[in-house]
Amino acid sequence: MSTTINQEQLDALANANLKVGEERVLFLLNEENLTSLSINDLEETLKIANAAYRAGVPLIDDHVYDHVFLKELATRDPQHPFLTLVEPEPVHVSKTVALPQKMLSTDKAYSEEDIIKWIDRLKKAADEIDLPLSELMIRVTPKLDGYAAYDDGETLYTRGDGVRGQDITRAFARGMQVAEQSARGQGAGEIVIKKSYFEQHLNEHFENSRNIQAAIIAEKKVDERVQKAIDDGAVVFYPFAAITNWQGHFEALLKDFDEVTGEIWSAVDFDVDGVILEATHDELKQHMGATRHHHRWQIAYKSNVEKAEVKVIKVTPQTSRTGRISPVAELEPTRLSGATISRATVHHYGMVKSNGVGPGAVVQLVRSGLVIPKIEEVLQPVEPEFPEECPSCGSHVVWDGDHIICPNTTECPAQTENTMIHFFKTLGNIDGFGPATIAILNEKGVRSIHEIYQSKVEDFVEMGFGDKTSENLVNQLAASRSIEIEDWRFLAAFGVVRLGPGNCERLLEHHDIETIFDVSVEDMVKIDGFAELSAQTIAEGLKNIKHEFFQIFNLQFNLRRTEKLGGGDGAETPITGKQVVFTGSMVSGPRGDMEKQAKALGAKVGKSVSGKTDYLVTGEKVGANKINAAKEKGVTVLTESEYLAMING
């Protein structure tokens, strides 16, 4: 997937009512994070990917959607409701109506082996109804990559969720024709535009044909270029019943599989992202039936992808809103899947390093249908080059795992808006300064947090806010300085790389917040949880934010100081230096308070039991399995009363 998201993709997610930020999307769609995603995360990931695809601005390719994220969800929770849902087309603001017939999705195959397994299921079903295998015939049609719809002869419906769609008969009223000069009322099909027409007349105005499909059925006035395409007969509704096809015995299909599928794949002048295979025998189809998601007698074959060997001209670094510097490979222009490709995103600089991507490298580029081009393999590696400075602000960059990061969060132009959003979100004691407000401020030239705190009512009014709103914003800023917050939260709000809330608290357990900028890498490494590389990255980040930090700190925020380990007096306690984990409901007080007390007594508090855990303190309703597992690891298990007796003894 791409390591950046453009505004069109963010708009597509917003239009699908998916309120999710760029950083969250990048995290969810990164295959490296797959094992750390929860079931809910996986569902959210699939919804995000589907919304972007339906809007014509895909974030991942079909194979990754089906064989990575969808497969992971199916493996972990085979009964998850999402697996039986029909992936919705984009939702338009219009009343929904019941479809005359359910419109299901199609099961997918990515290899000839998958097709053989599907045909074996057909043969088994044929045997169950005593259908001779000599009568087992298959129909193969192009899988049009358009806008799914249903025509009953009077009304044209969107597919919607497969059960309810929306009335888009206006597309016919605007002059749209049925393909092949066919009659209306043939049921399910796709709204598509001719590839040749798109490339000749619309290629310069729209990135790809999916970008204009929603415009064809828009409730408002149609774009004049789209209307001309309709008038010229380039936009049609293509019923599946009327589409070009191959029909024959299943053995003939398997014998000439590549030839048959290849011929059908290129049989029409429309965007195609696969072929559809289906049994033709009505009794067999009725016997096999359908799941809530797809017909069992039908499958889509989608492994046909175009590849090309392309030379890399250079690798250009781009700084994202989150500070990650993404490598973009500039390529010799190459025609692939109906589009001229001149650049492709490399996942991260770790991939650049390990695969030798640089000027002169030869790569294998893959593109399936309208999917974003992907470097599948480096055929001729070279010695890679790495940026030493941020392309946005010129700051020295640092490595963070596989990624190169700009640590200058407060002054880097590419990051300023995201940095301001992160500050107020992390602070958590202020309303009114969400992404929408920050976007306006950034547009008006406000580039730092301290500028926001210095703004007066008249400044906000001048930037376009109403009088009452401006007063409220100023009052909120004042309140955020007076409402008590933890010092670690205040520090975390500056977004220093590798200095999240947990590390902020650990650091402030040893040093006052005013002095952390003077802590050496050597001293930081002595603190539990700080490796040398992390300490170096944090020190670099602190250096970059120091000026902005004190401009804000000197506004006299009401900070609650983190207690120093051991109560600050250096006295040993029974749990000094020990790792303690609390579980269950505690009687003496909230578990969070007990954790804070343990830290004050010099303990290291963990969230889960490991081989490094010294004590597991159990409250009420703790399962025997958890206790036994801890004992097997050599952990001392204490009841709440035993623990309190030990620390108070």
Secondary structure, 3 states (H helix, E strand, C coil): CCCCCCHHHHHHHHHCCCCCCHHHHHHHCCHHHHHHCCHHHHHHHHHHHHHHHHCCCCCCCHHHHHHHHHHHHHHHCCCCHHHHCCCCCCCCCCCEEECCCCCCECCEECCHHHHHHHHHHHHHHHHHCCCCHHHCEEEEEEEECCEEEEECCCCEEECCCCCEEEECCHHHHCCCEEHHHCCCCCEEEEEEEEHHHHHHHHCCCCCCCHHHHHHHCCCCCCCHHHHHHHHCCCEEEEEHHHCCCEEEEHHHHHHCHHHHHHHHHCCCCECEEEEEEEECCHHHHHHHCECCCEECCEEEECCCCEEEEEEEEEEEEEECCCCEEEEEEEEEEEEECCEEEEEEECCCHHHHHHHCCCCCCEEEEEECCCCCCEEEEEEECCCCCCCCECCCCCCECEEECCEEECCCCCCCCCCHHHHHHHHHHHHCCCCCCCHHHHHHHHHCCCCCHHHHHHCCHHHHHHCCCCHHHHHHHHHHHHHHHHCCEEHHHHHHCCCCCCCCHHHHHHHHCCCCHHHHHHCCHHHHHCCCCCCHHHHHHHHHHHHHHHHHHHHHHCCCCCEECCCCHHHHCCCCCCCCCCEEEEECECCCCCHHHHHHHHHHCCCEEECCCCCCCCEEEECECCCHHHHHHHHHCCCEEEEHHHHHHHHHC
